[in-house]
Amino acid sequence: MNTKRLPLAGAILASLLLGACNGDDGTNGEQGDNGLNSLVKVTALAIGDTNCPAGGQRIDTGLDANRNGQLEETEIDAAQTQFICQPQAAGVTAELIGRHQTGVYGLSAAEIVEYHSASERIFVVNARSGKVDIIDAHLLGNATTATAPLALNNLDKLGELDVAKDVGLSFMGSVNSVSISGNLLAAAIERGDAAGNKTQANGYVAFYQLNGNDTPQYLSAIEVGALPDNVVFSHDGKTVLVANEGEPNQDYSVDPEGSVAIIAIADGKPAATATLVTFTEFNQGNARYNEITKDIKINGPMATVAQDLEPEYISVSPDNSRAFVSLQENNAIAVIDIANAKVAKILPLGLKDYGLDVNKIDASDKDDMINLQAYAGVYGMYQPDTVASYRWNNADFIVTANEGDSRDYAGFSEEARAGDLTLDPNHPQFAAAKDKTQLARLKVTKSMGDDDNDGDYDKIVSFGARSFSIWTADGQQVFDSGSDFERITAALLGNNFNNNNEENKGDSRSDDKGPEPEALALGKIGQKLYAFIGLERTSGFMIYDVTNPFDVHFVDYVVNRDFEADFSIDTDTGEVKGDASLAGDLGPEGMKFVSAEKSPNGQPLLIIGNEVSGTTSVYQIKVQWP
C-alpha cells in the first residue's frame, strides 16, 4: 500500500456518493439503477472488510471507521480504514485446476458435462460406454493452478449411471445429454429398432434423484421423440425440454420427424408422459408451409419439412416462456411457446458474406500458409450447434456457436468441393474455384446457390460461419465475431491454426469449417456476462464479454494443447499412434459454467468435456484488473 496519506480520499468518496445520487435514468437517484438505492451495490461501501466483491476495485478513503479525519500510516496498514469498491473495466483469466483422463481417445468418452453443487460431483456423458460418468469434484475446493496441465489427472471417477440398464427396454443406445435442476437429474438416451436402425426409434429421458453422496436413485423414464440429442431444465425447474433430432439412417430409408418434447415437473417429480411439439404444420399443403422460406435449408430426399427439420440444442429464455431451438442442418432457429406447446416461429439465419473484409477466411488446406482472404460470391451458413440466451434491457438475445453441419449419408450427400461445382461464368471466383490453394478445396453444399435455377451456381455456399453470433429473439443479427477465431489462432499458433483434433498437422481444417466453434456457455461474473466458446477442431476456448450485445469485446483465448506432440487418433476405432496423452485436451464438445456460489472453491468454474482426448477439464475463472 502507498504509505503516503490520502488527502484526496475524502473528495473521492464525496464525489462518488454525489455521483451515485444522480442516476442517469432521469429519476434523480430516487429509484434508478444508478441512484441512491443502489449505492451499496455500485460502490460496495464497507468497513472492516479487506476485500471487494467481483467487479470492483478497492480504493482506501483514509477515513477511520467513524468517517473522521485522516489515519496515520500504521492505522491504514492495519486495515482500519474505510474504503469503497469502485466499479471499473476488468477482464478474466482462466486457470486449469482440475482434470480427469479416461485414457480413451477418439471415441467420445467425454462429451456433455453437468455439475451438482450439493454433492460436488461432475456428471459426464461418455458416449464410448453409453453411460454417464460421475466424477468427484471435492478436490477442487483446495486445488491450485496446474503446473503440468497437459498431464494433470487429479479428479477421480466415483461411478457411473447405466441408463440403458435402468430403463430396461430392448435396443437402448447411448446417452446423449444430461441436465440437472436442484436434486433432479435428467438423461436423454437414444433407441434403435428391430430392423437394426441404431437411433431411429423414439428415445427416452430417464430421471434420477440425487441424494448427496449416495448413489443416484433411478425414478422413471419418459418416452420422447427419435434421437433425443439435448435435454434441458427450465430455469425454475418446472419443465424439461428435449430436442429430438430425428436423423435418418444411412441409406435414408427411415427418416423420423424432428420434434421437441416438453415434460412437466411437479414437486420434484416428472409427469408420466411428455407433450410432443412437432413441425407437421409446416409440411407442404399444411397451414404454415408458407413460413418455410428458401433460406431454411430443406434438402433431404423425399423428406417432408417435419422430417427434414432436426432440432439440435435448446436454450430456455430467462423468463421460462420460450425455448430457442437450433435447427443446425436447416440453418435456422425454432422458437417454442412453452406454455402452449407450439412452434411460435422458425427464424432463418441467412448467409455470412465471405466477401466482406471483416469475414476473411482461409479456404484451403493445401496452401501451406496462413492465407485469410475475402472472397466475393462465397458464403457460409451459420448452422449453430449450441445456443444460449440472456436478457439485456428487457429484451431476449440468442447466442449461437456457428459450427456448421452437412448431410452426408450413404443414401444422400449434399457435400462437394467448390472446385466440383459448375459455376456461372460471371462468378467473381470462377478462376479461384479451380485453384486448390484458393477455393477449390472448400467444402460446400450442392443444395443451395443456383439462385436462377439455370443449372449453374451463382453462389458458393459452405457449412458453418467460423464464428459465434448474437441475435434478437426475432432473428436479427446484432453481433458476429467475423474472422476473429482464425485471426486470433493464426496470430497465437502460427501454422497450427485451423488444426484438426486427431493429429498435429497444422492448417488441416481450412478447407472444411476452420476452427469449428461448437461448445458454448454463458457465465455472469460480477456485473459482467461472458461467453465461452469451444473450438472443436483447433481446441481450446475463446472468452468474450457479451454483457452488452451491441458492445462485445474479445477477452482471451485459452488452450491446453501441445501442437508439437507426435500422435494420431483413428476416431472410428480409437487406435492411437504415438502418445496422445502428451497432446492435452482435444475437441471441446460440451461446457458448463458454475457460478461462484455453487463452486467448491468459491470461484466461478468452467467445466469442459473434450470428446477426442476423452478428458474432462475444469478451469477456475478469476477477475483480472487492468
C-alpha positions as CSV (number, residue, x, y, z in Angstrom):
1,M,0.0,0.0,0.0
2,N,1.1,3.5,-0.6
3,T,2.4,4.8,2.7
4,K,1.5,8.4,2.0
5,R,-1.5,10.0,3.5
6,L,-4.5,10.3,1.2
7,P,-5.6,13.9,1.3
8,L,-7.9,13.5,-1.7
9,A,-9.7,10.4,-0.5
10,G,-12.5,12.3,1.2
11,A,-13.1,14.2,-2.0
12,I,-13.1,11.0,-4.0
13,L,-15.6,9.4,-1.6
14,A,-17.9,12.5,-1.7
15,S,-17.7,12.6,-5.5
16,L,-18.7,9.0,-5.7
17,L,-21.5,9.5,-3.2
18,L,-22.8,12.5,-5.0
19,G,-22.5,10.9,-8.4
20,A,-24.4,7.9,-7.2
21,C,-27.3,10.1,-6.1
22,N,-27.9,11.3,-9.6
23,G,-28.9,8.3,-11.7
24,D,-28.6,8.5,-15.4
25,D,-32.2,7.2,-15.8
26,G,-34.0,10.5,-15.1
27,T,-35.0,9.6,-11.6
28,N,-32.6,11.9,-9.7
29,G,-31.4,9.0,-7.7
30,E,-34.7,8.1,-6.1
31,Q,-35.3,4.7,-7.7
32,G,-32.9,4.4,-10.6
33,D,-30.4,1.6,-11.1
34,N,-27.6,4.1,-10.6
35,G,-29.3,6.1,-7.9
36,L,-29.0,6.2,-4.1
37,N,-30.9,3.0,-3.5
38,S,-28.2,1.2,-5.4
39,L,-25.3,2.9,-3.7
40,V,-24.3,-0.2,-1.8
41,K,-24.4,-2.3,-5.0
42,V,-22.5,0.2,-7.0
43,T,-19.8,1.2,-4.6
44,A,-19.9,-1.6,-2.0
45,L,-19.2,0.8,0.8
46,A,-17.6,-1.3,3.5
47,I,-15.9,-1.1,6.9
48,G,-13.5,-3.7,8.3
49,D,-13.5,-5.9,5.2
50,T,-10.4,-6.0,3.1
51,N,-12.0,-7.5,0.0
52,C,-14.1,-6.1,-2.8
53,P,-16.8,-8.1,-4.5
54,A,-16.1,-9.2,-8.0
55,G,-16.4,-6.3,-10.4
56,G,-14.9,-3.5,-8.1
57,Q,-11.5,-2.1,-7.2
58,R,-10.7,-1.2,-3.6
59,I,-9.9,2.5,-3.0
60,D,-9.0,3.4,0.5
61,T,-10.5,6.6,1.7
62,G,-8.1,7.3,4.5
63,L,-11.0,7.8,6.9
64,D,-11.4,5.9,10.1
65,A,-14.3,3.6,10.9
66,N,-16.3,6.6,12.2
67,R,-15.6,8.6,9.0
68,N,-13.5,11.1,10.9
69,G,-10.1,12.6,9.8
70,Q,-7.1,11.1,8.1
71,L,-5.4,8.0,9.6
72,E,-1.8,7.5,10.3
73,E,0.2,5.1,8.2
74,T,0.1,2.4,10.8
75,E,-3.6,2.6,11.1
76,I,-4.0,2.2,7.3
77,D,-1.7,-0.8,7.2
78,A,-3.8,-2.3,10.0
79,A,-6.8,-2.2,7.6
80,Q,-8.8,0.0,10.0
81,T,-9.6,2.4,7.2
82,Q,-12.9,2.7,5.4
83,F,-12.9,2.1,1.7
84,I,-15.0,2.0,-1.4
85,C,-15.2,-0.5,-4.2
86,Q,-15.2,1.4,-7.4
87,P,-16.5,-0.5,-10.4
88,Q,-14.2,-0.5,-13.4
89,A,-13.5,-2.4,-16.5
90,A,-11.9,-5.8,-15.8
91,G,-11.1,-8.9,-17.7
92,V,-11.0,-12.5,-16.6
93,T,-8.4,-15.2,-16.6
94,A,-8.9,-19.0,-16.8
95,E,-6.6,-21.3,-14.8
96,L,-6.7,-25.1,-15.2
97,I,-7.2,-26.6,-11.7
98,G,-8.9,-30.0,-12.4
99,R,-8.8,-32.7,-15.0
100,H,-9.9,-36.3,-15.4
101,Q,-8.5,-38.6,-18.0
102,T,-10.4,-41.7,-19.2
103,G,-7.5,-42.9,-21.3
104,V,-9.9,-43.4,-24.2
105,Y,-9.2,-41.4,-27.4
106,G,-11.2,-40.6,-30.4
107,L,-14.4,-42.4,-29.2
108,S,-16.2,-39.5,-27.4
109,A,-15.5,-40.7,-23.9
110,A,-16.3,-37.2,-22.6
111,E,-19.0,-35.1,-24.2
112,I,-21.7,-33.2,-22.3
113,V,-21.0,-32.1,-18.8
114,E,-23.1,-31.1,-15.8
115,Y,-22.4,-30.2,-12.2
116,H,-24.3,-31.0,-9.0
117,S,-23.3,-28.5,-6.3
118,A,-24.8,-30.3,-3.3
119,S,-22.7,-33.4,-3.8
120,E,-19.8,-31.6,-5.6
121,R,-19.9,-34.1,-8.4
122,I,-19.5,-33.7,-12.2
123,F,-21.6,-35.8,-14.5
124,V,-20.1,-36.5,-17.9
125,V,-21.8,-38.2,-20.9
126,N,-19.5,-41.0,-22.0
127,A,-20.6,-42.0,-25.5
128,R,-17.9,-44.7,-25.6
129,S,-19.6,-46.6,-22.8
130,G,-23.0,-45.2,-23.5
131,K,-23.3,-44.2,-19.8
132,V,-22.9,-41.2,-17.6
133,D,-19.6,-41.0,-15.6
134,I,-19.7,-39.5,-12.1
135,I,-16.5,-37.6,-11.2
136,D,-15.5,-36.4,-7.8
137,A,-15.1,-32.6,-7.6
138,H,-14.3,-32.3,-3.9
139,L,-10.7,-31.8,-4.6
140,L,-11.4,-28.5,-6.5
141,G,-12.1,-26.9,-3.1
142,N,-8.3,-26.7,-2.5
143,A,-7.0,-27.1,-6.0
144,T,-4.3,-24.7,-7.3
145,T,-3.3,-23.8,-10.8
146,A,-1.8,-26.8,-12.6
147,T,1.9,-26.7,-13.0
148,A,1.9,-29.5,-15.6
149,P,-1.5,-29.0,-17.3
150,L,-1.0,-31.5,-20.1
151,A,-0.5,-34.4,-17.7
152,L,-3.0,-33.3,-15.0
153,N,-5.2,-36.1,-13.8
154,N,-6.4,-35.2,-10.3
155,L,-10.1,-35.9,-10.4
156,D,-11.3,-39.4,-9.7
157,K,-14.2,-41.3,-11.2
158,L,-16.7,-42.4,-8.5
159,G,-19.1,-44.4,-10.6
160,E,-21.5,-44.3,-13.5
161,L,-25.1,-44.3,-14.4
162,D,-26.1,-47.2,-16.6
163,V,-29.2,-45.6,-18.0
164,A,-29.9,-48.3,-20.6
165,K,-29.9,-50.9,-17.9
166,D,-32.1,-48.8,-15.6
167,V,-34.7,-48.1,-18.3
168,G,-34.7,-51.8,-19.1
169,L,-36.0,-51.8,-22.6
170,S,-34.6,-53.5,-25.7
171,F,-32.5,-51.7,-28.3
172,M,-31.5,-48.9,-25.9
173,G,-28.4,-47.0,-27.1
174,S,-26.1,-44.3,-25.7
175,V,-26.8,-41.3,-23.5
176,N,-26.6,-38.1,-25.5
177,S,-27.3,-35.4,-22.9
178,V,-27.6,-34.8,-19.2
179,S,-29.1,-31.9,-17.2
180,I,-29.6,-31.1,-13.5
181,S,-32.1,-28.9,-11.6
182,G,-31.8,-29.0,-7.8
183,N,-31.5,-32.7,-7.0
184,L,-33.2,-34.0,-10.1
185,L,-31.1,-35.3,-13.0
186,A,-32.4,-35.9,-16.5
187,A,-30.6,-38.0,-19.1
188,A,-31.6,-38.3,-22.7
189,I,-31.0,-41.7,-24.3
190,E,-31.4,-42.9,-27.9
191,R,-33.1,-46.1,-29.0
192,G,-32.9,-48.4,-32.0
193,D,-35.3,-50.8,-33.6
194,A,-35.5,-54.4,-34.5
195,A,-34.5,-53.7,-38.1
196,G,-31.1,-52.6,-37.0
197,N,-31.5,-48.9,-37.2
198,K,-29.5,-47.6,-34.2
199,T,-31.2,-44.3,-33.4
200,Q,-34.4,-44.1,-35.4
201,A,-36.9,-45.3,-32.8
202,N,-38.3,-43.0,-30.1
203,G,-35.8,-42.3,-27.3
204,Y,-36.3,-41.7,-23.6
205,V,-35.5,-39.3,-20.9
206,A,-34.5,-41.0,-17.6
207,F,-34.8,-39.3,-14.3
208,Y,-32.7,-39.7,-11.2
209,Q,-33.0,-38.4,-7.7
210,L,-29.6,-37.1,-6.4
211,N,-29.2,-37.7,-2.7
212,G,-25.9,-36.1,-1.6
213,N,-23.1,-38.6,-1.8
214,D,-25.4,-41.6,-2.1
215,T,-25.9,-43.4,-5.3
216,P,-28.4,-41.6,-7.6
217,Q,-31.8,-43.2,-7.4
218,Y,-33.5,-44.1,-10.7
219,L,-37.1,-42.8,-10.8
220,S,-38.6,-43.3,-14.2
221,A,-38.2,-43.0,-17.9
222,I,-40.4,-41.0,-20.3
223,E,-40.7,-41.7,-24.0
224,V,-39.9,-38.7,-26.2
225,G,-39.1,-38.4,-29.9
226,A,-36.4,-40.0,-32.1
227,L,-32.8,-39.4,-31.2
228,P,-33.1,-37.1,-28.2
229,D,-29.9,-35.1,-28.6
230,N,-30.2,-32.4,-25.9
231,V,-32.1,-32.2,-22.6
232,V,-32.5,-29.0,-20.5
233,F,-34.5,-27.8,-17.5
234,S,-36.2,-24.5,-17.5
235,H,-34.7,-22.0,-15.0
236,D,-37.5,-22.6,-12.5
237,G,-37.1,-26.3,-12.7
238,K,-40.8,-26.8,-13.6
239,T,-40.2,-28.1,-17.1
240,V,-37.8,-30.3,-19.0
241,L,-37.4,-29.8,-22.8
242,V,-35.8,-32.2,-25.2
243,A,-34.5,-31.7,-28.7
244,N,-35.3,-34.8,-30.7
245,E,-33.1,-34.6,-33.8
246,G,-34.8,-37.4,-35.8
247,E,-31.8,-38.1,-38.0
248,P,-32.2,-40.6,-40.9
249,N,-30.5,-43.9,-41.2
250,Q,-27.5,-44.3,-43.6
251,D,-29.5,-45.3,-46.7
252,Y,-32.1,-42.7,-45.9
253,S,-34.9,-45.3,-46.0
254,V,-36.0,-44.3,-42.5
255,D,-36.2,-40.6,-41.6
256,P,-38.1,-39.8,-38.4
257,E,-39.6,-36.4,-37.8
258,G,-37.8,-33.9,-35.7
259,S,-39.6,-32.7,-32.6
260,V,-39.3,-31.0,-29.2
261,A,-40.6,-32.8,-26.1
262,I,-41.9,-31.0,-23.0
263,I,-42.1,-32.8,-19.7
264,A,-43.8,-31.1,-16.7
265,I,-42.1,-31.3,-13.3
266,A,-44.3,-31.0,-10.1
267,D,-42.9,-31.3,-6.6
268,G,-39.6,-32.5,-7.9
269,K,-41.3,-35.4,-9.9
270,P,-41.7,-35.7,-13.6
271,A,-45.0,-36.3,-15.3
272,A,-45.8,-39.7,-16.7
273,T,-45.8,-38.6,-20.3
274,A,-44.3,-35.9,-22.5
275,T,-46.0,-33.5,-24.8
276,L,-44.5,-33.6,-28.2
277,V,-44.2,-30.4,-30.3
278,T,-44.0,-31.3,-33.9
279,F,-43.4,-29.5,-37.2
280,T,-46.2,-31.1,-39.3
281,E,-48.0,-27.8,-39.7
282,F,-45.1,-26.7,-41.9
283,N,-45.4,-29.6,-44.3
284,Q,-46.3,-28.8,-47.9
285,G,-50.1,-28.4,-48.2
286,N,-50.5,-27.6,-44.5
287,A,-51.4,-24.3,-42.9
288,R,-47.9,-22.9,-42.2
289,Y,-46.0,-24.2,-45.2
290,N,-45.6,-20.6,-46.5
291,E,-43.4,-19.8,-43.4
292,I,-40.7,-22.1,-44.8
293,T,-38.6,-19.7,-46.8
294,K,-35.8,-20.6,-49.3
295,D,-33.3,-19.5,-46.6
296,I,-34.4,-22.5,-44.5
297,K,-32.5,-25.4,-46.0
298,I,-34.8,-28.4,-46.7
299,N,-33.0,-30.9,-48.8
300,G,-33.4,-34.5,-47.5
301,P,-34.5,-36.8,-50.4
302,M,-38.3,-37.2,-50.4
303,A,-38.4,-35.7,-46.9
304,T,-41.3,-33.7,-45.5
305,V,-40.5,-30.4,-43.7
306,A,-41.2,-32.1,-40.4
307,Q,-38.8,-35.0,-41.3
308,D,-36.1,-32.6,-42.5
309,L,-36.1,-30.2,-39.5
310,E,-33.6,-31.5,-37.0
311,P,-33.6,-29.9,-33.5
312,E,-30.1,-29.9,-32.1
313,Y,-29.9,-27.8,-29.0
314,I,-32.2,-25.8,-26.7
315,S,-31.9,-22.7,-24.6
316,V,-34.8,-21.5,-22.4
317,S,-35.4,-17.8,-22.2
318,P,-34.7,-16.2,-18.8
319,D,-38.5,-15.8,-18.1
320,N,-39.1,-19.5,-19.0
321,S,-41.7,-18.6,-21.6
322,R,-39.8,-19.6,-24.7
323,A,-37.3,-22.1,-25.9
324,F,-34.9,-21.3,-28.6
325,V,-34.0,-24.4,-30.6
326,S,-31.2,-24.7,-33.1
327,L,-32.1,-26.5,-36.3
328,Q,-28.5,-26.9,-37.3
329,E,-28.7,-28.7,-40.7
330,N,-31.5,-26.3,-41.7
331,N,-29.6,-23.1,-40.8
332,A,-32.5,-21.9,-38.6
333,I,-33.8,-21.5,-35.1
334,A,-37.2,-22.6,-33.9
335,V,-38.9,-20.6,-31.2
336,I,-41.2,-22.7,-29.0
337,D,-44.0,-21.3,-26.9
338,I,-43.6,-23.5,-23.9
339,A,-46.9,-22.8,-22.1
340,N,-48.9,-23.6,-25.2
341,A,-46.6,-26.3,-26.5
342,K,-46.4,-25.0,-30.1
343,V,-43.9,-23.6,-32.5
344,A,-44.2,-19.8,-32.4
345,K,-41.9,-19.2,-35.4
346,I,-39.0,-20.5,-37.3
347,L,-36.2,-18.0,-37.8
348,P,-34.0,-18.3,-40.9
349,L,-30.4,-17.2,-40.2
350,G,-29.3,-16.4,-43.7
351,L,-25.8,-16.4,-45.0
352,K,-22.5,-14.9,-43.9
353,D,-20.8,-13.0,-46.6
354,Y,-17.1,-14.0,-47.0
355,G,-16.7,-11.2,-49.5
356,L,-16.5,-8.7,-46.6
357,D,-13.1,-7.9,-45.3
358,V,-14.2,-8.5,-41.7
359,N,-15.2,-12.0,-42.6
360,K,-12.0,-13.2,-44.2
361,I,-11.3,-16.9,-44.2
362,D,-8.5,-19.3,-45.1
363,A,-10.3,-21.7,-47.5
364,S,-7.5,-24.1,-48.4
365,D,-5.6,-26.8,-46.5
366,K,-3.1,-27.0,-49.4
367,D,-1.7,-23.5,-49.4
368,D,1.0,-24.2,-46.7
369,M,0.4,-20.8,-45.2
370,I,-1.9,-18.6,-43.2
371,N,-3.9,-17.1,-46.0
372,L,-7.0,-15.2,-44.8
373,Q,-8.8,-13.6,-47.8
374,A,-12.2,-12.1,-48.6
375,Y,-14.0,-13.9,-51.4
376,A,-16.9,-12.2,-53.1
377,G,-19.7,-14.6,-54.0
378,V,-18.7,-17.1,-51.3
379,Y,-20.9,-17.5,-48.2
380,G,-21.3,-19.6,-45.1
381,M,-24.5,-20.9,-43.5
382,Y,-24.4,-20.2,-39.7
383,Q,-25.8,-23.6,-38.8
384,P,-25.4,-23.3,-35.0
385,D,-24.9,-26.2,-32.7
386,T,-25.0,-25.0,-29.1
387,V,-27.3,-22.0,-28.4
388,A,-27.7,-19.9,-25.2
389,S,-29.8,-16.9,-24.4
390,Y,-29.9,-14.0,-22.0
391,R,-31.8,-10.8,-21.3
392,W,-30.4,-7.2,-21.8
393,N,-32.6,-4.1,-21.3
394,N,-35.7,-6.3,-21.1
395,A,-35.1,-8.0,-24.4
396,D,-34.0,-11.5,-25.1
397,F,-30.9,-12.3,-27.1
398,I,-29.8,-15.6,-28.6
399,V,-26.1,-16.6,-28.7
400,T,-25.0,-19.2,-31.2
401,A,-21.8,-21.2,-31.8
402,N,-21.8,-21.4,-35.6
403,E,-20.3,-24.9,-36.1
404,G,-21.9,-26.0,-39.4
405,D,-23.0,-29.5,-40.4
406,S,-23.8,-31.2,-43.6
407,R,-26.0,-34.1,-44.6
408,D,-23.5,-36.8,-45.6
409,Y,-25.0,-40.3,-45.7
410,A,-24.6,-43.3,-47.9
411,G,-28.0,-42.7,-49.4
412,F,-27.6,-39.0,-49.9
413,S,-24.9,-36.4,-49.6
414,E,-25.0,-32.7,-50.2
415,E,-21.2,-32.3,-49.9
416,A,-19.0,-31.2,-52.7
417,R,-15.8,-29.2,-53.2
418,A,-16.1,-25.7,-54.6
419,G,-13.9,-26.9,-57.5
420,D,-16.5,-29.5,-58.4
421,L,-19.3,-27.0,-58.9
422,T,-20.4,-25.7,-62.3
423,L,-20.1,-22.0,-61.6
424,D,-21.8,-19.3,-63.5
425,P,-19.1,-18.0,-65.9
426,N,-19.6,-14.5,-64.4
427,H,-19.0,-15.7,-60.8
428,P,-16.2,-13.5,-59.3
429,Q,-14.4,-16.6,-58.1
430,F,-14.6,-18.6,-61.3
431,A,-10.8,-18.8,-61.5
432,A,-10.1,-19.1,-57.8
433,A,-12.5,-22.1,-57.5
434,K,-10.2,-24.1,-59.8
435,D,-7.2,-23.4,-57.6
436,K,-6.6,-25.8,-54.7
437,T,-4.6,-23.1,-52.9
438,Q,-7.6,-20.8,-53.1
439,L,-11.2,-22.1,-53.2
440,A,-11.1,-25.4,-55.0
441,R,-10.8,-27.4,-51.8
442,L,-13.5,-25.6,-49.8
443,K,-16.4,-28.0,-48.8
444,V,-19.7,-26.6,-49.9
445,T,-23.3,-27.7,-50.3
446,K,-24.8,-28.7,-53.7
447,S,-28.3,-27.9,-52.3
448,M,-28.0,-24.1,-52.4
449,G,-26.5,-21.4,-54.7
450,D,-28.3,-21.9,-58.0
451,D,-30.4,-18.7,-57.5
452,D,-31.9,-18.5,-61.0
453,N,-32.4,-22.3,-61.4
454,D,-30.4,-22.4,-64.7
455,G,-28.2,-25.4,-63.7
456,D,-25.1,-23.5,-62.6
457,Y,-24.2,-22.0,-59.2
458,D,-24.4,-18.2,-58.6
459,K,-23.2,-18.5,-55.0
460,I,-20.7,-20.8,-53.4
461,V,-22.2,-21.8,-50.0
462,S,-20.2,-23.5,-47.3
463,F,-21.0,-25.1,-44.0
464,G,-20.8,-23.1,-40.7
465,A,-19.6,-19.5,-40.1
466,R,-16.4,-20.0,-38.2
467,S,-17.7,-17.6,-35.5
468,F,-20.2,-17.0,-32.8
469,S,-23.2,-14.6,-33.2
470,I,-25.8,-12.8,-31.1
471,W,-29.3,-12.4,-32.4
472,T,-32.5,-10.8,-31.3
473,A,-35.5,-13.1,-30.4
474,D,-36.8,-12.3,-33.9
475,G,-33.7,-13.4,-35.6
476,Q,-32.0,-10.1,-36.3
477,Q,-28.2,-10.5,-36.0
478,V,-26.7,-7.8,-33.8
479,F,-23.2,-9.2,-33.5
480,D,-20.9,-11.7,-35.2
481,S,-17.3,-12.4,-34.4
482,G,-16.4,-12.2,-38.0
483,S,-12.9,-13.6,-38.7
484,D,-11.8,-13.3,-35.1
485,F,-11.3,-17.0,-34.4
486,E,-9.0,-17.6,-37.4
487,R,-7.1,-14.3,-36.9
488,I,-6.5,-14.9,-33.3
489,T,-5.5,-18.5,-33.5
490,A,-3.3,-17.7,-36.5
491,A,-1.5,-15.0,-34.5
492,L,-1.0,-17.2,-31.5
493,L,-0.5,-20.6,-33.0
494,G,1.0,-19.8,-36.4
495,N,0.6,-22.5,-39.0
496,N,-1.0,-24.7,-36.3
497,F,-4.2,-22.7,-36.6
498,N,-7.3,-24.5,-38.1
499,N,-5.7,-27.7,-36.9
500,N,-7.6,-31.0,-36.7
501,N,-8.1,-32.6,-33.3
502,E,-7.0,-36.1,-34.3
503,E,-3.4,-35.2,-35.1
504,N,-1.0,-32.2,-35.2
505,K,-0.8,-31.5,-38.9
506,G,-1.5,-27.7,-39.0
507,D,-3.9,-25.9,-41.2
508,S,-5.7,-29.1,-41.9
509,R,-9.3,-27.8,-41.5
510,S,-9.2,-24.6,-43.5
511,D,-11.0,-26.3,-46.4
512,D,-13.7,-27.5,-44.1
513,K,-15.1,-25.5,-41.2
514,G,-12.0,-23.9,-39.8
515,P,-11.7,-23.9,-36.0
516,E,-15.3,-25.2,-35.9
517,P,-16.9,-23.5,-32.9
518,E,-19.3,-25.9,-31.2
519,A,-19.4,-25.7,-27.4
520,L,-20.9,-22.6,-25.7
521,A,-21.6,-21.4,-22.2
522,L,-22.6,-18.1,-20.7
523,G,-21.5,-17.0,-17.2
524,K,-22.0,-13.9,-15.1
525,I,-19.1,-12.8,-13.0
526,G,-19.7,-9.6,-11.0
527,Q,-21.7,-7.3,-13.3
528,K,-20.2,-8.8,-16.5
529,L,-21.6,-11.6,-18.7
530,Y,-19.1,-13.7,-20.5
531,A,-19.4,-16.1,-23.4
532,F,-17.1,-19.1,-23.5
533,I,-16.9,-20.7,-27.0
534,G,-15.1,-24.0,-27.5
535,L,-13.3,-24.6,-30.8
536,E,-13.9,-28.3,-31.6
537,R,-11.1,-28.8,-34.1
538,T,-8.3,-26.4,-33.0
539,S,-9.3,-27.0,-29.4
540,G,-9.3,-24.5,-26.5
541,F,-11.9,-21.8,-26.0
542,M,-12.5,-18.2,-26.6
543,I,-13.8,-15.7,-24.0
544,Y,-15.8,-12.7,-24.9
545,D,-17.5,-10.0,-22.8
546,V,-21.1,-10.0,-24.1
547,T,-22.7,-8.0,-21.3
548,N,-24.0,-5.5,-23.8
549,P,-24.9,-7.4,-27.1
550,F,-24.2,-4.2,-29.0
551,D,-20.7,-3.7,-27.4
552,V,-19.0,-7.1,-27.4
553,H,-15.3,-7.5,-26.6
554,F,-12.8,-10.3,-27.1
555,V,-11.1,-11.2,-23.8
556,D,-8.8,-14.2,-24.2
557,Y,-8.1,-17.5,-26.0
558,V,-7.2,-20.4,-23.7
559,V,-5.9,-23.7,-25.0
560,N,-4.4,-26.7,-23.2
561,R,-2.8,-28.5,-26.1
562,D,0.7,-29.3,-27.3
563,F,0.8,-28.7,-31.0
564,E,4.2,-30.3,-31.3
565,A,3.2,-33.7,-29.9
566,D,3.6,-36.6,-32.3
567,F,0.3,-38.6,-32.4
568,S,-2.7,-39.6,-34.5
569,I,-6.1,-40.9,-33.5
570,D,-8.4,-43.0,-35.5
571,T,-11.9,-41.8,-34.4
572,D,-13.6,-44.8,-35.9
573,T,-11.6,-47.4,-34.0
574,G,-9.9,-45.5,-31.2
575,E,-6.5,-46.7,-32.4
576,V,-3.7,-44.3,-31.3
577,K,-0.3,-43.9,-32.9
578,G,2.3,-42.1,-30.8
579,D,1.4,-40.8,-27.3
580,A,-1.8,-38.9,-27.4
581,S,-1.6,-38.2,-23.7
582,L,1.1,-35.7,-24.5
583,A,-1.3,-33.7,-26.7
584,G,-3.6,-32.3,-24.0
585,D,-7.3,-31.6,-24.3
586,L,-8.7,-32.2,-27.8
587,G,-12.2,-31.5,-29.2
588,P,-14.2,-29.5,-26.6
589,E,-17.8,-30.8,-27.1
590,G,-19.7,-29.6,-24.0
591,M,-19.3,-26.8,-21.4
592,K,-20.9,-26.0,-18.1
593,F,-20.4,-22.7,-16.2
594,V,-20.6,-22.9,-12.4
595,S,-21.2,-19.7,-10.5
596,A,-19.1,-18.8,-7.5
597,E,-21.8,-19.5,-5.0
598,K,-22.2,-23.1,-6.3
599,S,-18.5,-23.8,-6.8
600,P,-16.4,-26.0,-4.4
601,N,-13.8,-23.2,-4.0
602,G,-15.9,-20.1,-4.2
603,Q,-14.6,-19.2,-7.6
604,P,-16.5,-19.4,-10.9
605,L,-15.7,-22.6,-12.8
606,L,-15.8,-23.7,-16.4
607,I,-16.1,-27.4,-16.9
608,I,-15.4,-28.8,-20.4
609,G,-15.9,-32.3,-21.9
610,N,-13.2,-33.0,-24.6
611,E,-14.5,-35.8,-26.8
612,V,-11.4,-36.6,-28.8
613,S,-9.0,-36.8,-25.8
614,G,-11.6,-38.2,-23.5
615,T,-10.8,-35.7,-20.8
616,T,-12.9,-33.5,-18.6
617,S,-11.1,-30.3,-17.7
618,V,-12.1,-27.7,-15.0
619,Y,-10.9,-24.1,-15.2
620,Q,-11.1,-21.5,-12.4
621,I,-12.2,-18.1,-13.8
622,K,-10.8,-15.1,-12.0
623,V,-11.3,-11.4,-12.4
624,Q,-8.2,-9.7,-13.7
625,W,-7.8,-6.0,-13.1
626,P,-6.0,-3.8,-15.7
